[in-house]
C-alpha cells in the first residue's frame, strides 16, 4: 500500500523524538548528558563509576519492565542500592540536574522546520498525534527537548515518559497500550522513527512503520525492515 493511501486511513500517528522530529547527534548528546548529570553526584563517586552505574541501571530497568511499575520507579530501585543516599535524595538530585545543568544540552539540538508543519497538519485532520519517545526520561526532560527542537508539548495528544509508562520500546505492550488508549486498531496507526531496533518492531502488531533516514540507529542490529522509508517532507506530502 502506498504511503499516501496509508496516511489517508490513519487515526493515530506515533512519532519518535530524537533524530526523528528533532535533529541531534545521539552519541555526542548522551556523552555530555552523563557528564553534566555527574555534577550532581560527584561528591559520591567518580565519573567512571557514575557512568557505569547510570548505564547499568537504565539498561537493567529497560530489560525488566513488566507493567507493574513506572519506569522512573524501576530505575530508582536499580540505581539507589549503589549509592549512600536515600531513594528520595537520588530522585531530588536528578530533578535538580534536569532543572539546571541539563539546559546546557540545548545547543546540541536543532529543529527540523517541517516537523512543526507536519504535526499541525495531522492535528488539523483529526488524527491523534503521540510522542512515542522511549520513556526513559522524566517529563521535564522530554518537554525541554521538544521545546529546544522548535516544537511544543501541545502538539501532542499524549507523551510517553518515565513517570507514566510501565513498558518501553520495543516491547509489544508499549505499542499496544497506545492503541488501547486511543481505541485504535493496528491498521489505523503508523509508527514513525529512526531506530530499526526500537521503532520498527511496532510492525509486529500490524502497525505500519516508517523509517526516517536521518540519524538512523541500529541499522546493523535488526532483522526487521520498515514498511516505508520517508523524510518528514515526504510525510508532509503524503498527508497533504
C-alpha contacts under 8 A as a table, 3 or more apart, distances in Angstrom:
res1	aa1	res2	aa2	distance
1	X	5	X	6.68
1	X	6	X	6.57
2	X	5	X	5.54
2	X	6	X	6.39
3	X	6	X	5.08
3	X	7	X	6.15
3	X	228	X	7.13
3	X	238	X	6.38
4	X	7	X	5.15
4	X	8	X	6.21
4	X	237	X	7.97
4	X	238	X	4.35
4	X	239	X	6.42
5	X	8	X	4.94
5	X	9	X	6.65
5	X	238	X	7.97
6	X	9	X	5.33
6	X	10	X	6.42
7	X	10	X	4.98
7	X	190	X	7.96
7	X	238	X	6.70
7	X	239	X	6.00
8	X	239	X	7.07
9	X	188	X	6.10
10	X	13	X	7.14
10	X	127	X	6.95
10	X	187	X	7.69
10	X	188	X	4.65
10	X	189	X	5.59
10	X	190	X	6.98
11	X	126	X	7.68
11	X	127	X	4.94
11	X	128	X	6.10
11	X	184	X	7.07
11	X	188	X	5.19
11	X	189	X	6.04
12	X	127	X	5.67
12	X	128	X	4.67
12	X	129	X	6.08
12	X	130	X	7.47
12	X	182	X	7.60
12	X	184	X	7.17
12	X	188	X	6.31
12	X	189	X	4.63
12	X	190	X	6.51
13	X	127	X	7.10
13	X	128	X	6.17
13	X	129	X	5.04
13	X	130	X	6.15
13	X	189	X	5.78
13	X	190	X	5.08
13	X	191	X	6.21
13	X	192	X	7.42
14	X	129	X	6.30
14	X	130	X	4.92
14	X	131	X	6.03
14	X	132	X	5.44
14	X	189	X	7.36
14	X	190	X	6.02
14	X	191	X	4.66
14	X	192	X	5.99
15	X	20	X	7.51
15	X	21	X	7.50
15	X	129	X	7.52
15	X	130	X	6.13
15	X	131	X	5.03
15	X	132	X	5.22
15	X	133	X	7.09
15	X	191	X	6.15
15	X	192	X	4.95
15	X	193	X	6.14
16	X	19	X	7.88
16	X	20	X	5.85
16	X	21	X	6.92
16	X	131	X	6.06
16	X	132	X	5.04
16	X	133	X	4.69
16	X	134	X	7.65
16	X	191	X	7.88
16	X	192	X	6.24
16	X	193	X	4.89
16	X	194	X	7.44
16	X	199	X	7.49
17	X	20	X	5.27
17	X	21	X	5.00
17	X	22	X	6.17
17	X	131	X	6.76
17	X	132	X	7.27
17	X	133	X	5.46
17	X	146	X	7.73
17	X	193	X	7.62
18	X	21	X	6.37
18	X	22	X	5.54
18	X	23	X	6.85
18	X	24	X	6.95
18	X	26	X	7.77
18	X	133	X	7.58
19	X	22	X	5.44
19	X	23	X	5.12
19	X	24	X	5.92
19	X	25	X	7.47
19	X	26	X	7.71
19	X	193	X	7.86
19	X	194	X	6.36
19	X	214	X	6.28
19	X	215	X	5.58
19	X	216	X	7.67
20	X	23	X	7.00
20	X	192	X	7.71
20	X	193	X	5.54
20	X	194	X	5.76
20	X	212	X	6.32
20	X	214	X	6.89
20	X	215	X	7.94
21	X	111	X	7.63
21	X	112	X	6.46
21	X	115	X	5.76
21	X	149	X	7.66
22	X	109	X	6.77
22	X	110	X	6.19
22	X	111	X	5.24
22	X	112	X	5.74
22	X	115	X	7.86
22	X	146	X	7.64
22	X	149	X	5.21
23	X	109	X	5.78
23	X	110	X	4.98
23	X	111	X	5.92
23	X	112	X	6.34
23	X	149	X	7.42
24	X	29	X	7.40
24	X	108	X	6.08
24	X	109	X	5.00
24	X	110	X	6.38
24	X	215	X	7.93
25	X	28	X	5.70
25	X	29	X	6.11
25	X	108	X	7.57
25	X	215	X	7.15
26	X	29	X	5.06
26	X	30	X	6.03
27	X	30	X	5.52
27	X	31	X	6.21
28	X	31	X	5.25
28	X	32	X	6.37
29	X	32	X	5.43
29	X	33	X	5.97
29	X	105	X	7.11
29	X	108	X	6.77
30	X	33	X	4.66
30	X	34	X	6.15
31	X	34	X	5.51
31	X	35	X	6.44
32	X	35	X	4.91
32	X	36	X	6.06
32	X	105	X	7.47
33	X	36	X	5.31
33	X	37	X	6.11
33	X	102	X	7.09
33	X	105	X	7.23
34	X	37	X	5.09
34	X	38	X	6.08
34	X	51	X	6.47
35	X	38	X	5.27
35	X	39	X	7.06
35	X	47	X	7.37
36	X	39	X	5.56
36	X	40	X	7.86
36	X	97	X	7.71
36	X	101	X	6.05
36	X	102	X	6.68
37	X	40	X	5.83
37	X	41	X	7.36
37	X	94	X	7.31
37	X	97	X	5.98
37	X	101	X	7.34
37	X	102	X	7.38
38	X	41	X	5.12
38	X	42	X	5.71
38	X	47	X	6.35
38	X	50	X	6.61
38	X	51	X	7.86
39	X	42	X	5.34
40	X	43	X	7.75
40	X	93	X	6.03
40	X	94	X	7.38
40	X	96	X	7.73
40	X	97	X	6.58
41	X	44	X	5.45
41	X	45	X	6.57
41	X	50	X	7.69
41	X	93	X	7.57
42	X	45	X	5.36
42	X	46	X	5.98
42	X	47	X	7.16
44	X	83	X	7.12
44	X	84	X	7.59
45	X	49	X	6.25
45	X	50	X	6.21
46	X	49	X	5.59
46	X	50	X	6.24
47	X	50	X	5.07
47	X	51	X	6.02
48	X	51	X	5.18
48	X	52	X	6.27
49	X	52	X	5.18
49	X	53	X	6.13
50	X	53	X	5.09
50	X	54	X	5.95
51	X	54	X	5.20
51	X	55	X	6.13
52	X	55	X	5.38
52	X	56	X	5.96
53	X	56	X	5.09
53	X	57	X	5.90
53	X	79	X	6.88
53	X	82	X	7.86
54	X	57	X	5.30
54	X	58	X	6.08
54	X	79	X	7.12
55	X	58	X	5.09
55	X	59	X	6.07
56	X	59	X	5.33
56	X	60	X	5.79
57	X	60	X	5.19
57	X	61	X	5.96
57	X	75	X	5.98
57	X	78	X	5.19
57	X	79	X	5.38
58	X	61	X	5.18
58	X	62	X	6.27
58	X	75	X	6.20
58	X	136	X	7.63
59	X	62	X	5.00
59	X	63	X	6.20
60	X	63	X	5.22
60	X	64	X	6.35
60	X	78	X	7.45
61	X	64	X	5.32
61	X	65	X	6.30
61	X	71	X	7.07
61	X	74	X	5.85
61	X	75	X	5.54
61	X	78	X	6.97
62	X	65	X	5.79
62	X	71	X	7.77
62	X	168	X	6.54
65	X	68	X	7.57
65	X	69	X	7.54
65	X	71	X	7.26
65	X	74	X	7.73
65	X	166	X	6.46
65	X	167	X	5.58
65	X	168	X	7.22
66	X	69	X	7.51
66	X	166	X	6.97
66	X	167	X	6.71
67	X	70	X	7.50
67	X	166	X	4.64
67	X	167	X	5.95
68	X	166	X	6.60
69	X	73	X	6.33
69	X	74	X	6.44
69	X	166	X	5.52
70	X	73	X	5.48
70	X	74	X	6.50
70	X	162	X	6.43
70	X	163	X	5.79
70	X	164	X	6.06
70	X	165	X	5.21
70	X	166	X	4.42
70	X	167	X	7.68
71	X	74	X	5.10
71	X	75	X	6.06
71	X	135	X	7.22
71	X	136	X	6.53
71	X	162	X	4.88
71	X	163	X	6.50
71	X	164	X	7.76
71	X	165	X	6.08
71	X	166	X	5.75
71	X	167	X	7.26
72	X	75	X	5.08
72	X	76	X	6.21
72	X	136	X	7.27
72	X	137	X	7.81
72	X	138	X	7.29
72	X	162	X	4.94
72	X	163	X	5.68
73	X	76	X	5.21
73	X	77	X	6.19
73	X	163	X	7.92
74	X	77	X	5.05
74	X	78	X	6.32
75	X	78	X	5.11
75	X	79	X	6.08
76	X	79	X	5.08
76	X	80	X	5.71
76	X	87	X	6.45
76	X	90	X	7.44
76	X	91	X	7.26
77	X	80	X	5.84
77	X	81	X	7.31
77	X	87	X	7.61
78	X	81	X	6.77
79	X	82	X	6.15
79	X	83	X	7.47
80	X	83	X	5.56
80	X	84	X	7.91
80	X	85	X	7.33
80	X	86	X	6.88
80	X	87	X	5.61
80	X	90	X	6.82
81	X	84	X	7.70
85	X	89	X	6.18
85	X	90	X	6.81
86	X	89	X	5.10
86	X	90	X	6.31
87	X	90	X	5.12
87	X	91	X	6.32
88	X	91	X	5.13
88	X	92	X	6.19
89	X	92	X	4.94
89	X	93	X	6.13
90	X	93	X	5.21
90	X	94	X	6.39
91	X	94	X	5.25
91	X	95	X	6.14
92	X	95	X	4.93
92	X	96	X	6.11
93	X	96	X	5.02
93	X	97	X	6.29
94	X	97	X	4.95
94	X	98	X	6.32
95	X	98	X	5.19
95	X	99	X	6.21
96	X	99	X	5.07
96	X	100	X	6.22
97	X	100	X	5.29
97	X	101	X	5.38
97	X	102	X	5.79
98	X	101	X	6.61
98	X	102	X	4.97
98	X	103	X	7.33
98	X	140	X	6.95
98	X	141	X	6.16
99	X	102	X	6.72
99	X	103	X	7.42
100	X	103	X	5.88
101	X	104	X	5.75
102	X	105	X	5.86
102	X	106	X	7.99
103	X	106	X	5.63
104	X	107	X	6.87
105	X	108	X	5.62
105	X	109	X	7.42
106	X	109	X	5.65
106	X	145	X	7.41
106	X	148	X	5.99
107	X	110	X	7.57
109	X	145	X	7.58
109	X	148	X	6.38
109	X	149	X	6.13
110	X	148	X	7.18
110	X	149	X	5.51
110	X	150	X	7.86
111	X	115	X	7.84
111	X	148	X	7.37
111	X	149	X	4.24
111	X	150	X	5.35
111	X	151	X	7.95
112	X	115	X	5.48
112	X	116	X	7.82
112	X	149	X	7.24
112	X	150	X	7.82
113	X	116	X	6.32
113	X	117	X	7.46
113	X	150	X	7.68
114	X	117	X	5.22
114	X	118	X	6.13
114	X	232	X	6.59
114	X	233	X	6.46
114	X	236	X	7.81
115	X	118	X	5.10
115	X	119	X	6.25
115	X	151	X	7.90
115	X	232	X	6.58
116	X	119	X	5.27
116	X	120	X	6.15
116	X	150	X	7.48
116	X	151	X	6.07
117	X	120	X	5.21
117	X	121	X	6.05
117	X	236	X	7.74
118	X	121	X	5.20
118	X	122	X	6.26
118	X	232	X	7.42
118	X	235	X	7.48
118	X	236	X	5.39
119	X	122	X	5.19
119	X	123	X	6.27
119	X	129	X	7.20
119	X	155	X	6.47
120	X	123	X	5.12
120	X	124	X	6.10
120	X	155	X	6.89
121	X	124	X	5.04
121	X	125	X	6.41
121	X	236	X	7.97
121	X	239	X	7.66
121	X	240	X	7.76
122	X	125	X	5.24
122	X	126	X	6.70
122	X	127	X	5.45
122	X	128	X	7.58
122	X	129	X	7.17
122	X	239	X	7.32
123	X	126	X	5.17
123	X	127	X	5.33
123	X	128	X	6.59
123	X	129	X	6.78
123	X	155	X	7.85
124	X	127	X	7.44
128	X	156	X	7.82
128	X	157	X	6.26
128	X	182	X	7.74
129	X	155	X	7.46
129	X	156	X	5.21
129	X	157	X	5.51
129	X	158	X	7.18
130	X	156	X	5.36
130	X	157	X	5.63
130	X	158	X	4.94
130	X	159	X	5.95
131	X	156	X	6.25
131	X	157	X	8.00
131	X	158	X	6.27
131	X	159	X	4.72
131	X	160	X	6.39
132	X	135	X	7.90
132	X	159	X	6.45
132	X	160	X	5.74
133	X	159	X	7.58
133	X	160	X	6.22
133	X	161	X	7.38
134	X	137	X	7.95
134	X	160	X	7.14
134	X	161	X	7.14
134	X	168	X	5.91
134	X	169	X	5.72
135	X	138	X	7.55
135	X	160	X	5.42
135	X	161	X	3.90
135	X	162	X	4.72
135	X	165	X	6.39
135	X	168	X	6.11
135	X	169	X	7.97
136	X	161	X	6.25
136	X	162	X	4.93
136	X	168	X	7.74
137	X	141	X	6.07
137	X	142	X	6.46
137	X	161	X	5.77
137	X	162	X	5.12
138	X	141	X	5.60
138	X	142	X	6.58
138	X	161	X	5.51
138	X	162	X	4.79
138	X	163	X	5.93
139	X	142	X	5.11
139	X	143	X	5.97
139	X	161	X	5.58
139	X	162	X	7.00
139	X	163	X	7.04
140	X	143	X	5.28
140	X	144	X	6.21
141	X	144	X	5.28
141	X	145	X	6.48
142	X	145	X	5.27
142	X	146	X	6.23
142	X	161	X	7.26
143	X	146	X	4.97
143	X	147	X	6.22
143	X	152	X	7.69
143	X	153	X	6.22
144	X	147	X	5.12
144	X	148	X	6.08
145	X	148	X	4.99
145	X	149	X	6.10
146	X	149	X	5.22
146	X	150	X	6.79
146	X	151	X	5.39
146	X	152	X	6.04
146	X	153	X	6.68
147	X	150	X	5.26
147	X	151	X	5.08
147	X	152	X	5.51
147	X	153	X	7.53
148	X	151	X	7.30
151	X	155	X	7.16
152	X	155	X	5.53
152	X	156	X	7.94
153	X	156	X	5.82
153	X	159	X	7.94
154	X	157	X	7.29
156	X	159	X	6.65
160	X	164	X	6.50
160	X	165	X	6.23
161	X	164	X	5.72
161	X	165	X	6.00
162	X	165	X	5.71
165	X	168	X	7.20
166	X	174	X	7.82
167	X	171	X	6.64
167	X	173	X	6.41
167	X	174	X	5.03
168	X	171	X	5.84
168	X	174	X	5.56
169	X	172	X	7.66
169	X	174	X	6.05
169	X	175	X	7.64
169	X	198	X	5.23
169	X	199	X	6.97
170	X	174	X	7.09
170	X	175	X	7.95
170	X	197	X	7.05
170	X	198	X	4.50
170	X	199	X	6.54
170	X	201	X	5.99
170	X	202	X	7.23
171	X	174	X	5.41
171	X	175	X	7.21
172	X	175	X	5.53
172	X	176	X	6.13
172	X	201	X	7.85
172	X	202	X	7.05
172	X	204	X	7.69
172	X	205	X	7.17
173	X	176	X	4.82
173	X	177	X	5.92
174	X	177	X	5.56
174	X	178	X	6.87
175	X	178	X	5.34
175	X	179	X	6.50
175	X	202	X	6.40
175	X	205	X	7.97
176	X	179	X	5.06
176	X	180	X	6.16
176	X	205	X	7.74
177	X	180	X	5.00
177	X	181	X	6.01
178	X	181	X	4.98
178	X	182	X	6.39
179	X	182	X	5.51
179	X	183	X	5.79
179	X	184	X	4.90
179	X	185	X	6.42
179	X	186	X	6.97
179	X	189	X	7.70
180	X	183	X	4.83
180	X	184	X	6.36
181	X	184	X	7.86
184	X	188	X	6.08
184	X	189	X	7.01
185	X	188	X	5.47
185	X	189	X	7.02
186	X	189	X	5.36
186	X	205	X	6.46
186	X	206	X	5.20
186	X	207	X	4.64
186	X	208	X	7.72
187	X	190	X	7.83
187	X	206	X	6.26
187	X	207	X	5.70
187	X	208	X	6.92
188	X	207	X	7.53
189	X	207	X	5.58
189	X	208	X	6.58
190	X	207	X	5.67
190	X	208	X	4.78
190	X	209	X	5.66
190	X	210	X	7.32
191	X	199	X	6.79
191	X	200	X	7.34
191	X	202	X	6.74
191	X	207	X	6.76
191	X	208	X	6.25
191	X	209	X	4.78
191	X	210	X	6.17
192	X	199	X	7.19
192	X	209	X	5.95
192	X	210	X	4.73
192	X	211	X	6.14
192	X	212	X	6.91
193	X	199	X	5.66
193	X	200	X	7.52
193	X	209	X	7.93
193	X	210	X	6.41
193	X	211	X	5.37
193	X	212	X	5.67
194	X	199	X	7.08
194	X	211	X	5.28
194	X	212	X	5.00
194	X	213	X	6.30
194	X	214	X	6.59
194	X	215	X	6.61
194	X	216	X	4.92
194	X	217	X	6.23
195	X	198	X	5.59
195	X	199	X	5.40
195	X	200	X	6.89
195	X	211	X	7.37
195	X	216	X	5.77
195	X	217	X	4.58
195	X	218	X	6.11
195	X	219	X	7.51
196	X	199	X	5.84
196	X	200	X	5.13
196	X	201	X	7.49
196	X	211	X	7.53
196	X	216	X	7.53
196	X	217	X	6.32
196	X	218	X	5.67
196	X	219	X	5.96
196	X	221	X	7.86
196	X	222	X	6.12
196	X	224	X	6.91
196	X	225	X	7.14
196	X	226	X	7.72
197	X	200	X	6.35
197	X	201	X	6.73
197	X	217	X	7.60
197	X	218	X	5.87
197	X	219	X	7.82
197	X	221	X	6.96
197	X	222	X	5.62
197	X	224	X	7.78
198	X	201	X	6.22
199	X	202	X	6.15
199	X	209	X	7.69
200	X	203	X	5.98
200	X	209	X	5.78
200	X	210	X	7.52
200	X	211	X	7.46
200	X	224	X	6.75
200	X	225	X	6.89
200	X	226	X	5.88
201	X	204	X	5.60
201	X	224	X	6.96
202	X	205	X	5.78
202	X	206	X	7.11
202	X	207	X	5.62
202	X	208	X	7.47
202	X	209	X	6.90
203	X	206	X	4.91
203	X	207	X	4.74
203	X	208	X	5.78
203	X	209	X	6.12
203	X	226	X	7.76
204	X	207	X	7.17
208	X	226	X	7.84
208	X	227	X	6.18
209	X	226	X	5.24
209	X	227	X	5.27
209	X	228	X	6.37
210	X	226	X	5.69
210	X	227	X	6.09
210	X	228	X	4.71
210	X	229	X	5.39
210	X	230	X	6.58
211	X	226	X	5.94
211	X	228	X	6.30
211	X	229	X	4.68
211	X	230	X	6.30
212	X	216	X	7.39
212	X	229	X	6.00
212	X	230	X	5.36
212	X	231	X	5.27
212	X	232	X	7.07
213	X	216	X	5.64
213	X	229	X	6.89
213	X	230	X	6.85
213	X	231	X	6.51
214	X	231	X	7.90
216	X	219	X	6.56
218	X	221	X	5.06
218	X	222	X	6.59
219	X	222	X	6.34
222	X	225	X	7.83
226	X	229	X	6.75
230	X	233	X	7.87
230	X	234	X	5.58
230	X	235	X	6.51
231	X	234	X	5.02
231	X	235	X	6.34
232	X	235	X	4.95
232	X	236	X	6.16
233	X	236	X	5.00
233	X	237	X	6.30
234	X	237	X	5.13
234	X	238	X	6.18
235	X	238	X	4.95
235	X	239	X	6.15
236	X	239	X	5.18
236	X	240	X	6.10
237	X	240	X	5.15
